[in-house]
Amino acid sequence: MWAGEGDADAVIAKKGLKQITDSGAIEKAVDEAIANNPKQLEQYRAGKEALFGFFVGAVMKATQGKANPAQVNDLLKKKLSG
């Protein structure tokens, strides 16, 4: 903004910094993280709950850190318990 790139919304849009809040896109990333890590899923369901953070990290990596963290946590809790 100091460089005259526009207001905050314009800078966010131009630089691709907008947070992903589309639950469909986040759910797809969650499903992929679970599907791509069957061994960790098995360990998580066997009681190794520290792996929850691993799955959060996988989703955030897949979305380049743009996914809404609260939505990621909610979806992961639902999907990992199933």
WOSULDA-V431322 format. One record per run of one state. SS is the DSSP state (A for helix, B for strand, O for the rest). FROM is the first residue (numbers start at 1). TO is the last residue. Records with the same first field share a line. If there is no record, write none. Layout:
SS: FROM-TO + FROM-TO
This chain:
O: 1-7 + 16-19 + 21-22 + 36-37 + 46-50 + 63-66 + 68-68 + 82-82
A: 8-15 + 23-35 + 38-45 + 51-62 + 69-81
B: 20-20 + 67-67
